[in-house]
Amino acid sequence: MLPHPIRDKRPPAFQAIKDHVLRQIHEGVWREGDAIPGEEALARSFGVSRMTVNRALRELSSEQVLERVQGSGTFVAQQKFLATLVELRNIADEITARGHRHSSELQLLARTRAGDALARQMGLAPRTTVFHSVILHFENDAPLQVEDRYVNPHVAPDYLKQDFTHFTPNAYLMQVAPLQGVDFEIEADTPIGNVRHLLRMAEDEFCLVLRRTTRSMGQVASVASMWHPAKRYRFTGRI
C-alpha cells in the first residue's frame, strides 16, 4: 500500500492574503477609508498571481470588509458590524455603562469534542477538539447572564490560558481574532441544564437567549449562547 501523502496544512494563498488584510485592519495599520496596496503590489509581496489576489479582494469586498472603486482602487470599508446590537452586547461594557459593577464566576473552561451539529455549525470535522467555556455574569450581586461558548482553537489557540474573571471572552476574542462577520438570533426559551439554578429563576420563568456565531480569518471563531432571565433583562441597541 502506498503511503499517504503529507498534507500541507498551510492555508491556500488567497486565504493568506485575506488574513493579512484583516490583521492590518484589526491592528489599525489600515483604517476606514484608507487605500490598500494594489493587486500587482500584493501579488509581488506574496509571490502569487494577480488572479489569486483578485479572489482574496473580491471575497473581502463581498464580506463588506473592503470597498472596490472602479478606476480608483480598493479601500477599507466602513466596519458597519461595530455599530450593531451584537457589538453592544459585551455584557461587562453594558453593565459598566449603567454605572453598576460587573463580576463573573467561571463555571467551566476545558477542551471537548465537537458533536455532529456543533461541528457543522463551526465548519469543522466531527469530533474535532474545541474549547468550551461557561461563565456566569453578575450585575452588582445579581446573576444576569450565563454565557455558554465554544471556540475554534485555530482562531484563539491560547483561549484556555485566559483569566475570564478579569475580562470577558468577547473582549479577548476581539483582540486576537479580527472580526469578519456575525450571525445572531434572539428567542425566548426554557432554561437548560443548571441555567435556571445559576440565574436564580423561578420554575415558571423563561430566558431571553442570544445565540451568536462570529467569524474571523475566513472561519468560524466561536459559537455562543447567552442566557438571560426574561423578567430582569431586555435587549436594546442603536444602529
Backbone bond lengths (Angstrom), bond angles and torsions (degrees), N, CA, C in turn:
res aa  C-N    CA-C-N  psi(-1)  N-CA   C-N-CA  omega(-1)  CA-C   N-CA-C  phi
1 M - - - 1.468 - - 1.528 108.66 -
2 L 1.320 117.18 133.18 1.447 120.60 179.68 1.521 110.18 -71.75
3 P 1.326 117.14 142.27 1.470 119.14 177.87 1.514 110.61 -66.48
4 H 1.352 114.65 150.57 1.457 119.20 176.79 1.518 109.03 -68.72
5 P 1.321 118.01 140.03 1.464 119.59 176.94 1.523 109.86 -67.86
6 I 1.328 115.69 149.91 1.463 120.33 177.05 1.519 108.29 -72.65
7 R 1.318 115.84 126.49 1.454 120.12 -177.98 1.527 110.29 -82.87
8 D 1.319 115.46 134.16 1.459 120.94 177.07 1.516 108.08 -81.68
9 K 1.342 116.79 113.70 1.456 121.61 -176.06 1.526 112.66 -87.01
10 R 1.349 116.77 -0.74 1.450 118.34 177.50 1.526 109.96 -67.66
11 P 1.345 117.51 147.45 1.468 118.95 177.71 1.508 110.34 -67.64
12 P 1.328 118.72 154.37 1.463 120.47 176.37 1.524 110.28 -59.77
13 A 1.332 115.93 158.59 1.464 120.53 -173.12 1.522 112.50 -58.02
14 F 1.333 117.57 -42.26 1.464 119.12 -178.62 1.525 111.15 -64.42
15 Q 1.358 117.39 -34.44 1.463 120.31 179.11 1.527 110.85 -69.99
16 A 1.339 117.02 -35.95 1.464 120.49 176.80 1.525 110.58 -61.48
17 I 1.324 116.66 -37.95 1.465 120.59 178.28 1.526 109.83 -68.07
18 K 1.325 117.15 -43.37 1.462 120.45 177.83 1.529 110.72 -59.52
19 D 1.334 116.30 -44.76 1.463 120.19 -179.67 1.527 110.68 -61.91
20 H 1.336 116.54 -39.65 1.469 121.06 178.68 1.523 110.67 -61.93
21 V 1.312 116.69 -46.74 1.464 120.62 -179.84 1.527 110.40 -61.69
22 L 1.328 116.83 -44.67 1.465 120.63 -179.55 1.525 111.42 -63.25
23 R 1.336 117.46 -38.90 1.468 119.97 178.46 1.530 110.89 -65.26
24 Q 1.323 116.17 -42.16 1.463 119.54 179.75 1.526 111.40 -60.79
25 I 1.338 115.93 -38.64 1.467 120.11 178.58 1.521 110.32 -71.46
26 H 1.339 116.51 -45.73 1.456 121.10 -177.92 1.527 111.53 -61.34
27 E 1.336 117.46 -37.87 1.466 121.61 -177.94 1.522 112.82 -84.82
28 G 1.333 117.46 0.59 1.453 120.80 176.21 1.514 115.05 82.10
29 V 1.335 117.37 8.18 1.463 120.00 177.59 1.524 109.50 -68.15
30 W 1.327 115.43 -43.89 1.460 121.61 173.88 1.514 108.07 -112.53
31 R 1.326 116.21 127.15 1.463 121.65 -177.92 1.520 110.92 -111.14
32 E 1.325 115.74 170.51 1.460 120.31 -179.45 1.517 110.20 -54.00
33 G 1.338 115.89 129.83 1.449 121.76 179.26 1.513 114.23 90.99
34 D 1.342 118.32 -13.43 1.465 120.91 179.13 1.525 110.90 -71.32
35 A 1.330 115.94 143.22 1.462 120.69 172.63 1.523 108.60 -81.15
36 I 1.317 116.45 137.31 1.467 120.43 177.23 1.533 108.32 -98.32
37 P 1.332 118.65 164.12 1.465 120.06 179.18 1.528 112.02 -55.74
38 G 1.334 115.71 149.88 1.453 121.00 -178.89 1.522 112.48 -72.12
39 E 1.319 115.45 172.67 1.461 120.73 -177.71 1.517 111.94 -60.75
40 E 1.333 117.76 -41.17 1.461 120.32 -178.46 1.529 110.53 -63.47
41 A 1.346 116.66 -42.70 1.463 120.47 -178.97 1.523 110.68 -65.32
42 L 1.322 117.29 -42.31 1.459 120.43 179.37 1.527 110.98 -67.84
43 A 1.324 116.15 -38.18 1.463 119.64 179.18 1.526 110.52 -62.31
44 R 1.337 116.83 -41.84 1.468 119.94 178.12 1.525 110.86 -66.77
45 S 1.321 116.46 -42.01 1.465 120.78 -177.68 1.517 112.31 -63.02
46 F 1.342 116.87 -38.64 1.460 120.85 -177.11 1.528 112.81 -97.32
47 G 1.329 116.96 -5.94 1.456 119.66 -179.93 1.515 113.18 66.32
48 V 1.336 116.05 39.61 1.468 120.94 -178.48 1.522 108.77 -128.65
49 S 1.328 115.56 175.56 1.460 120.46 178.60 1.527 110.41 -79.66
50 R 1.319 115.80 160.16 1.474 120.08 175.86 1.522 110.72 -63.94
51 M 1.333 116.77 -29.39 1.462 119.92 177.94 1.529 110.90 -60.90
52 T 1.340 116.47 -40.30 1.461 120.85 178.67 1.527 110.52 -65.46
53 V 1.331 116.50 -44.13 1.467 120.58 178.09 1.525 110.40 -62.76
54 N 1.327 115.41 -41.95 1.462 120.27 -178.86 1.523 111.03 -60.03
55 R 1.331 116.79 -40.35 1.467 119.49 178.92 1.525 110.51 -62.97
56 A 1.343 117.03 -44.51 1.456 120.20 -179.53 1.520 111.36 -60.97
57 L 1.325 117.29 -45.14 1.461 120.72 -178.03 1.523 111.61 -70.24
58 R 1.345 116.65 -36.42 1.468 119.29 176.95 1.523 110.92 -62.10
59 E 1.340 117.12 -42.84 1.461 119.93 -179.61 1.525 111.13 -66.52
60 L 1.328 117.04 -41.06 1.466 119.33 178.29 1.525 111.25 -67.15
61 S 1.320 116.21 -30.99 1.457 119.63 176.03 1.525 110.93 -69.02
62 S 1.335 117.01 -42.79 1.466 120.23 179.07 1.521 111.31 -66.75
63 E 1.351 116.60 -25.99 1.470 121.30 177.66 1.526 111.84 -87.91
64 Q 1.356 116.42 5.33 1.467 124.35 176.03 1.523 112.67 64.73
65 V 1.331 115.84 26.09 1.462 120.39 172.97 1.526 109.62 -86.38
66 L 1.335 115.96 -37.98 1.459 122.45 178.54 1.523 110.11 -119.17
67 E 1.324 114.65 160.73 1.472 121.20 174.40 1.521 107.51 -128.26
68 R 1.321 116.53 121.68 1.465 121.57 -179.09 1.528 108.80 -100.31
69 V 1.331 115.92 123.05 1.463 122.24 -177.94 1.523 108.10 -112.08
70 Q 1.329 116.08 118.36 1.455 121.32 -177.55 1.526 111.00 -56.03
71 G 1.326 116.64 125.61 1.455 121.60 177.09 1.517 114.59 82.42
72 S 1.342 117.42 -7.00 1.471 119.88 -177.71 1.519 113.25 -116.96
73 G 1.322 117.35 -35.35 1.461 119.78 179.82 1.516 112.44 132.79
74 T 1.301 115.51 -164.14 1.463 122.47 -178.80 1.521 108.66 -118.49
75 F 1.346 115.96 133.08 1.459 121.44 -172.33 1.536 109.89 -127.71
76 V 1.331 115.22 156.09 1.458 120.62 174.31 1.523 107.76 -72.20
77 A 1.323 115.85 122.49 1.461 120.71 -177.74 1.516 110.83 -76.68
78 Q 1.322 115.13 161.52 1.459 120.01 172.46 1.519 108.07 -62.70
79 Q 1.341 116.90 126.16 1.458 120.89 -176.37 1.526 109.52 -82.25
80 K 1.322 115.89 81.54 1.461 122.10 -170.63 1.520 112.82 -62.96
81 F 1.363 117.00 -27.96 1.460 118.47 -176.88 1.513 111.96 -64.07
82 L 1.344 118.44 -18.94 1.465 120.05 -178.93 1.518 111.79 -70.31
83 A 1.321 117.76 -14.76 1.456 120.55 -178.25 1.521 112.10 -106.82
84 T 1.311 117.98 14.00 1.448 120.15 -176.97 1.512 111.99 -91.90
85 L 1.319 115.34 169.21 1.457 121.93 177.15 1.520 111.20 -54.87
86 V 1.329 117.54 -38.53 1.457 121.02 -176.17 1.523 110.90 -60.70
87 E 1.336 116.89 -44.89 1.453 119.70 -179.57 1.513 111.22 -65.32
88 L 1.324 117.89 -35.43 1.458 121.18 -178.78 1.516 112.52 -70.29
89 R 1.319 117.57 -14.44 1.445 118.87 -172.66 1.530 114.03 -93.47
90 N 1.340 117.44 26.62 1.456 119.21 165.26 1.516 106.00 -67.10
91 I 1.307 117.29 109.91 1.458 121.92 -167.93 1.522 112.62 -60.22
92 A 1.336 118.45 -35.76 1.461 121.10 -179.48 1.525 110.72 -66.53
93 D 1.339 116.90 -43.99 1.461 120.40 178.83 1.525 110.59 -64.85
94 E 1.303 116.32 -40.38 1.463 121.14 -179.15 1.526 111.07 -60.92
95 I 1.335 116.25 -46.31 1.467 120.61 -178.40 1.525 110.91 -68.39
96 T 1.325 117.05 -42.79 1.464 120.87 179.28 1.523 111.17 -62.04
97 A 1.335 117.18 -37.66 1.462 121.19 179.89 1.522 111.66 -64.01
98 R 1.328 116.99 -24.72 1.463 119.99 177.20 1.531 111.95 -84.50
99 G 1.336 115.95 0.26 1.454 119.58 -179.21 1.508 113.08 81.71
100 H 1.318 117.27 16.93 1.454 122.23 -178.59 1.526 110.45 -108.68
101 R 1.298 115.72 172.82 1.458 121.74 -175.83 1.527 110.39 -101.47
102 H 1.332 115.78 128.36 1.462 121.35 175.63 1.517 109.63 -97.67
103 S 1.316 116.28 137.93 1.455 121.89 170.46 1.520 107.31 -146.09
104 S 1.320 116.81 168.25 1.454 119.22 -177.91 1.513 110.67 -150.06
105 E 1.333 115.03 157.37 1.460 122.79 175.06 1.524 108.46 -124.22
106 L 1.308 116.23 127.94 1.464 121.09 178.35 1.524 109.12 -80.43
107 Q 1.331 115.99 120.53 1.454 121.47 179.48 1.537 111.78 -96.54
108 L 1.339 116.21 -31.87 1.462 120.54 -177.30 1.521 109.31 -158.85
109 L 1.338 117.13 138.32 1.450 123.20 172.73 1.526 106.54 -151.59
110 A 1.331 116.54 103.32 1.461 118.99 -170.27 1.526 111.36 -159.11
111 R 1.336 114.79 168.52 1.458 121.63 169.93 1.521 109.04 -85.61
112 T 1.332 115.56 148.90 1.455 120.12 174.59 1.520 108.38 -151.43
113 R 1.319 116.29 170.25 1.461 121.74 177.59 1.523 109.49 -99.60
114 A 1.309 116.19 132.40 1.462 120.11 -179.55 1.522 110.19 -73.69
115 G 1.332 116.58 126.43 1.452 120.86 172.60 1.517 110.34 -71.09
116 D 1.316 116.56 176.30 1.467 120.95 -174.69 1.527 111.97 -58.44
117 A 1.343 116.67 -47.36 1.465 119.67 -176.29 1.520 111.27 -65.72
118 L 1.333 117.27 -45.66 1.463 120.38 179.62 1.525 110.84 -65.31
119 A 1.328 117.03 -40.36 1.468 120.56 179.21 1.523 110.89 -60.54
120 R 1.341 116.85 -42.41 1.468 119.75 177.54 1.520 110.58 -62.81
121 Q 1.322 116.61 -42.78 1.458 120.79 -178.27 1.527 111.48 -64.14
122 M 1.337 116.69 -33.62 1.456 120.63 -178.06 1.527 112.97 -94.87
123 G 1.335 116.70 -1.09 1.452 119.77 179.85 1.519 112.80 69.50
124 L 1.329 117.08 33.37 1.457 122.56 -178.15 1.528 110.28 -117.44
125 A 1.313 116.44 164.02 1.461 120.50 174.54 1.524 109.47 -72.93
126 P 1.338 118.51 145.31 1.465 120.77 177.00 1.528 111.11 -54.36
127 R 1.321 114.92 143.26 1.472 123.30 178.35 1.529 112.43 73.74
128 T 1.323 118.06 8.96 1.463 120.14 173.52 1.522 109.85 -64.63
129 T 1.318 117.29 141.54 1.459 121.18 177.36 1.527 110.01 -72.08
130 V 1.333 116.39 129.69 1.460 122.77 174.49 1.525 108.11 -130.18
131 F 1.321 116.53 167.49 1.460 121.58 176.27 1.524 109.31 -96.61
132 H 1.315 116.52 142.75 1.466 122.18 -177.19 1.524 109.24 -130.71
133 S 1.316 116.32 126.41 1.464 120.74 176.31 1.522 110.01 -129.05
134 V 1.319 115.80 144.71 1.461 123.00 172.20 1.521 106.73 -130.67
135 I 1.332 115.96 123.40 1.455 121.11 -175.17 1.526 108.82 -131.56
136 L 1.330 115.81 135.84 1.462 121.96 176.05 1.523 108.13 -101.58
137 H 1.321 116.55 120.62 1.460 122.21 -178.92 1.530 110.29 -101.93
138 F 1.340 115.71 139.68 1.462 122.18 -179.35 1.523 110.51 -117.20
139 E 1.337 115.43 144.44 1.461 122.00 166.40 1.515 106.33 -107.67
140 N 1.344 116.19 113.38 1.455 121.57 -166.00 1.531 107.22 56.34
141 D 1.310 119.60 -115.36 1.463 119.76 179.54 1.524 113.14 -110.94
142 A 1.339 116.76 9.25 1.464 120.65 -177.03 1.528 110.09 -100.40
143 P 1.332 118.92 127.87 1.472 120.53 177.94 1.527 110.68 -67.19
144 L 1.331 116.31 129.67 1.460 120.15 -173.35 1.523 113.15 -120.86
145 Q 1.346 118.31 -24.98 1.460 119.11 -176.15 1.528 110.47 -153.52
146 V 1.337 115.06 135.61 1.463 121.22 166.33 1.515 106.53 -105.29
147 E 1.323 115.63 117.04 1.462 122.13 -179.08 1.518 109.15 -102.52
148 D 1.324 116.23 113.75 1.466 123.38 -178.54 1.527 107.20 -112.24
149 R 1.340 116.79 109.39 1.464 120.55 -168.58 1.535 112.00 -130.34
150 Y 1.343 115.66 137.41 1.461 122.94 171.33 1.531 108.06 -112.38
151 V 1.338 116.45 135.13 1.462 121.60 -173.44 1.528 110.16 -124.83
152 N 1.321 115.15 138.47 1.461 122.53 177.54 1.536 109.15 -76.19
153 P 1.325 119.18 115.94 1.473 120.81 -178.08 1.517 113.88 -61.73
154 H 1.340 118.22 -25.05 1.455 120.80 179.26 1.523 111.46 -68.55
155 V 1.323 116.69 -26.10 1.462 121.76 -178.99 1.522 111.40 -89.99
156 A 1.335 117.55 -38.55 1.470 122.02 -177.64 1.526 109.16 -134.13
157 P 1.331 118.05 74.43 1.475 121.07 -173.85 1.526 114.43 -64.20
158 D 1.339 118.38 -22.26 1.465 121.08 -178.48 1.530 112.76 -99.27
159 Y 1.309 117.13 17.45 1.472 121.06 -175.28 1.527 112.10 -56.70
160 L 1.308 117.88 -42.29 1.465 120.82 -175.89 1.528 112.94 -70.99
161 K 1.316 117.72 -13.29 1.464 121.24 -179.09 1.527 112.99 -87.77
162 Q 1.333 117.21 -4.07 1.462 120.57 -172.92 1.530 112.05 -85.48
163 D 1.328 115.02 153.03 1.468 122.03 176.03 1.522 108.05 -100.60
164 F 1.320 116.42 94.01 1.457 120.74 -175.04 1.525 113.39 -82.72
165 T 1.328 117.58 12.57 1.464 120.00 168.71 1.527 110.40 -87.83
166 H 1.340 117.44 -11.06 1.458 121.52 -179.71 1.531 112.92 -107.39
167 F 1.318 118.27 -20.54 1.459 122.45 175.41 1.515 107.37 -155.44
168 T 1.328 115.73 162.82 1.459 120.07 -173.80 1.528 111.15 -89.03
169 P 1.333 117.52 156.06 1.463 119.94 172.18 1.520 112.75 -56.23
170 N 1.335 116.76 -36.68 1.461 120.45 178.10 1.527 110.83 -57.91
171 A 1.339 116.83 -47.13 1.465 120.69 -179.37 1.523 110.71 -64.17
172 Y 1.336 117.21 -40.77 1.461 120.46 -179.40 1.527 111.42 -65.92
173 L 1.338 117.23 -46.93 1.463 120.32 -177.79 1.527 111.54 -65.26
174 M 1.333 117.89 -33.00 1.460 120.02 177.06 1.521 111.28 -64.86
175 Q 1.338 116.88 -26.46 1.460 120.79 179.36 1.523 111.96 -79.12
176 V 1.321 116.80 -42.78 1.470 119.96 -170.33 1.525 113.73 -97.29
177 A 1.327 117.63 -17.55 1.468 120.53 -175.88 1.529 109.51 -128.78
178 P 1.328 118.69 99.35 1.465 121.50 -179.71 1.523 111.55 -51.34
179 L 1.319 116.84 120.68 1.454 121.37 -174.66 1.513 110.73 -69.61
180 Q 1.322 115.70 125.26 1.460 122.00 -176.78 1.524 111.87 -109.84
181 G 1.286 117.89 -26.01 1.458 120.78 179.85 1.509 111.06 -179.19
182 V 1.341 116.11 160.41 1.465 122.40 -176.94 1.523 109.07 -140.77
183 D 1.321 116.98 135.73 1.461 123.16 167.49 1.523 107.12 -117.78
184 F 1.336 117.43 138.51 1.453 118.44 179.02 1.526 110.92 -152.35
185 E 1.305 114.54 160.14 1.453 121.75 173.49 1.520 108.37 -148.05
186 I 1.315 115.46 152.69 1.465 121.91 179.65 1.520 108.09 -124.72
187 E 1.329 116.34 132.79 1.458 119.78 179.33 1.524 110.12 -150.15
188 A 1.326 115.30 161.39 1.460 121.45 171.83 1.526 107.95 -89.29
189 D 1.331 116.71 137.53 1.455 119.33 -176.84 1.523 109.59 -152.49
190 T 1.325 115.47 158.03 1.459 121.70 175.44 1.524 109.09 -75.99
191 P 1.324 118.98 132.95 1.477 120.27 -179.79 1.523 111.76 -57.85
192 I 1.329 115.69 139.73 1.453 121.03 179.62 1.520 110.31 -102.90
193 G 1.334 116.32 160.34 1.459 121.13 174.98 1.514 112.50 51.60
194 N 1.341 115.97 -130.04 1.462 119.94 -179.32 1.521 112.03 -99.79
195 V 1.345 117.75 18.48 1.461 121.08 179.99 1.522 110.74 -59.33
196 R 1.347 117.20 -43.34 1.464 120.51 -179.91 1.528 110.85 -58.89
197 H 1.330 116.01 -43.06 1.462 120.24 -179.64 1.526 110.98 -65.76
198 L 1.337 117.52 -44.57 1.463 120.82 -178.53 1.522 111.91 -63.36
199 L 1.333 116.86 -37.51 1.456 120.97 -178.20 1.533 112.91 -88.72
200 R 1.333 116.53 1.52 1.485 122.36 177.52 1.527 110.55 55.43
201 M 1.323 115.38 51.29 1.459 121.72 -177.17 1.519 110.95 -101.67
202 A 1.326 115.14 150.13 1.463 121.27 175.58 1.524 109.53 -73.79
203 E 1.333 116.16 163.11 1.458 121.18 -175.98 1.527 113.24 -61.48
204 D 1.334 117.12 -29.82 1.469 119.79 -174.84 1.532 112.80 -95.41
205 E 1.324 117.89 6.39 1.464 120.75 -178.41 1.534 111.88 -86.32
206 F 1.326 115.09 150.93 1.453 122.12 175.36 1.527 110.36 -112.12
207 C 1.315 115.40 163.00 1.456 121.96 176.85 1.526 110.87 -105.94
208 L 1.317 116.10 150.19 1.453 122.10 162.41 1.526 106.32 -94.93
209 V 1.326 116.53 125.94 1.459 121.06 -173.87 1.529 109.92 -119.18
210 L 1.328 115.47 124.38 1.459 121.72 171.58 1.516 107.54 -99.21
211 R 1.326 116.82 116.19 1.464 122.03 177.16 1.529 106.92 -105.72
212 R 1.336 115.68 123.20 1.459 119.68 -170.24 1.529 111.12 -134.61
213 T 1.331 115.55 133.10 1.456 122.40 174.45 1.520 108.06 -118.38
214 T 1.337 116.62 123.99 1.464 120.52 179.08 1.514 109.93 -110.75
215 R 1.341 115.38 148.56 1.452 121.37 -179.73 1.523 110.41 -121.86
216 S 1.326 116.11 143.88 1.458 121.95 178.15 1.524 108.92 -151.78
217 M 1.319 116.62 140.52 1.465 121.88 176.20 1.526 112.16 54.83
218 G 1.332 116.01 38.02 1.444 120.56 175.13 1.514 115.63 77.64
219 Q 1.329 118.55 13.03 1.462 121.18 179.83 1.523 110.10 -147.56
220 V 1.320 116.47 165.06 1.459 120.43 177.92 1.521 108.71 -70.03
221 A 1.326 116.28 128.47 1.466 121.60 179.40 1.519 111.03 -90.29
222 S 1.348 116.86 -44.88 1.460 119.14 -178.78 1.516 110.64 -156.15
223 V 1.324 114.13 155.46 1.463 122.98 173.73 1.522 106.44 -126.54
224 A 1.316 116.71 123.37 1.465 119.70 -173.68 1.520 111.32 -135.13
225 S 1.326 115.01 147.80 1.461 122.76 170.80 1.516 107.45 -122.68
226 M 1.337 117.36 123.66 1.449 122.81 178.72 1.520 109.23 -110.21
227 W 1.337 116.26 114.77 1.458 123.08 -175.69 1.529 110.11 -99.58
228 H 1.362 116.41 128.45 1.456 121.95 -178.97 1.532 109.46 -129.56
229 P 1.336 119.15 141.83 1.469 120.50 173.98 1.527 110.23 -66.90
230 A 1.314 117.38 120.86 1.464 121.32 -172.63 1.525 112.63 -61.00
231 K 1.317 117.89 -31.59 1.461 120.64 -177.91 1.529 112.31 -74.46
232 R 1.331 116.79 -16.21 1.467 119.94 -175.44 1.519 113.17 -119.52
233 Y 1.335 117.66 9.91 1.454 118.56 -173.87 1.519 110.39 -148.54
234 R 1.336 115.54 147.13 1.458 120.84 171.87 1.524 108.31 -145.81
235 F 1.345 116.05 151.53 1.451 121.98 177.80 1.512 109.72 -91.51
236 T 1.322 116.53 132.86 1.462 121.62 173.84 1.518 106.98 -135.76
237 G 1.322 116.42 163.85 1.463 119.88 177.03 1.518 110.25 -177.00
238 R 1.303 114.80 166.08 1.453 121.63 177.78 1.509 108.36 -136.88
239 I 1.327 116.85 132.79 1.458 122.42 178.50 1.518 109.04 -115.80
